[in-house]
Amino acid sequence: MTHSLVCPETVSRVSSVLNRNTRQFGKKHLFDQDEETCWNSDQGPSQWVTLEFPQLIRVSQLQIQFQGGFSSRRGCLEGSQGSQALCKIVDFYPEDNNSLQISCPCFWGGVVSLDSPKPEWEP
């Protein structure tokens, strides 16, 4: 069983929030474990989430879940260590449904150590 690496010291940023309504659609809903809530981005060419962890982490899976009908066509996971520039780790192609989707390291060449992952997707 996997567990989330997100902790209270993890800093998160998002590309946008639908209608700037952070109360209903803000980034706090990304990791609240409540299936009734979600982060919802505004429209645009690319949407992203950046996480900055307080220590180096080992990424062994990327788990993502969209609302059905609101998925992207292509996603990209980028990451870095410290102040290094972000580099692409893997492209992923999510299904347009509301099931939990998991990308495993066998698809992207192994476990990656970093402290700033950034998943990004195109509408």
C-alpha positions in Angstrom: 0.0 0.0 0.0 1.3 3.5 -0.9 1.0 6.6 1.2 1.2 10.2 0.4 4.5 12.1 0.8 2.7 15.3 1.2 3.1 16.7 4.7 2.3 20.0 6.5 5.6 21.4 5.5 5.1 20.7 1.7 4.6 23.9 -0.2 2.1 23.6 -3.1 1.3 26.0 -6.0 -1.3 25.7 -8.8 -1.6 27.3 -12.2 -5.1 28.7 -11.5 -8.3 28.2 -9.6 -11.7 28.2 -11.3 -13.3 31.7 -11.1 -10.7 32.4 -8.4 -13.0 30.6 -5.9 -10.3 29.2 -3.6 -12.9 28.3 -0.9 -14.7 25.8 -3.2 -12.0 24.9 -5.7 -8.6 25.8 -4.1 -5.4 23.8 -3.9 -6.2 22.8 -0.3 -8.6 20.3 -1.8 -5.8 18.4 -3.7 -4.8 16.4 -0.7 -7.8 16.6 1.7 -8.8 12.9 1.1 -12.4 14.0 0.6 -14.0 12.6 -2.6 -16.6 15.4 -2.4 -14.0 18.2 -3.0 -11.4 18.8 -5.6 -9.0 21.5 -7.0 -10.5 22.9 -10.1 -8.3 24.9 -12.5 -9.5 27.7 -14.7 -9.4 27.3 -18.4 -6.1 27.8 -20.2 -3.6 26.1 -22.5 -1.8 24.3 -19.6 -2.5 23.6 -16.0 0.0 22.5 -13.4 0.7 21.7 -9.7 4.0 22.3 -8.1 5.0 20.7 -4.8 8.1 21.6 -2.8 9.0 19.0 -0.2 11.1 19.9 2.9 13.5 17.0 2.0 14.6 14.9 -0.9 11.9 12.3 -1.8 11.8 9.1 -3.9 9.0 9.2 -6.4 7.8 5.6 -7.1 4.3 6.4 -8.4 2.2 9.2 -9.7 -1.4 8.9 -8.7 -3.9 11.3 -10.3 -7.7 11.4 -10.4 -9.8 13.7 -12.6 -13.5 14.3 -12.5 -15.1 12.4 -15.4 -15.5 14.6 -18.4 -12.7 17.0 -17.2 -9.6 15.1 -18.0 -6.6 16.2 -20.1 -5.2 14.6 -23.2 -1.6 14.6 -22.2 0.3 15.2 -18.9 3.9 15.6 -18.1 5.8 15.1 -14.8 8.8 17.3 -14.3 11.1 17.5 -11.2 14.2 19.0 -9.8 16.6 18.9 -6.8 17.3 22.0 -4.9 17.6 25.1 -7.1 18.2 23.1 -10.3 16.0 23.7 -13.3 13.0 21.4 -13.8 13.5 18.5 -16.2 11.0 16.2 -17.8 10.6 12.8 -16.2 7.7 11.3 -18.1 4.7 12.1 -20.3 1.4 10.4 -19.3 -1.9 10.1 -21.1 -4.8 10.1 -18.6 -8.1 8.4 -19.3 -11.2 10.7 -19.3 -12.9 9.2 -16.3 -13.0 9.7 -12.5 -11.0 6.6 -11.5 -7.7 6.7 -9.7 -4.9 6.5 -12.4 -1.4 5.4 -11.5 1.8 5.8 -13.4 4.5 3.5 -12.3 8.3 3.9 -12.6 8.5 0.9 -15.0 7.0 3.3 -17.5 9.5 6.1 -16.8 12.8 4.3 -16.3 12.9 3.8 -12.5 12.4 5.6 -9.2 13.3 9.3 -9.2 14.7 11.3 -6.3 13.8 15.0 -6.2 12.3 17.6 -3.9 10.2 19.6 -6.4 7.9 17.5 -8.7 5.6 19.4 -11.1 2.8 17.5 -12.9 1.4 19.5 -15.8 -1.4 18.7 -18.3 -3.0 20.1 -21.4 -6.8 20.4 -21.6 
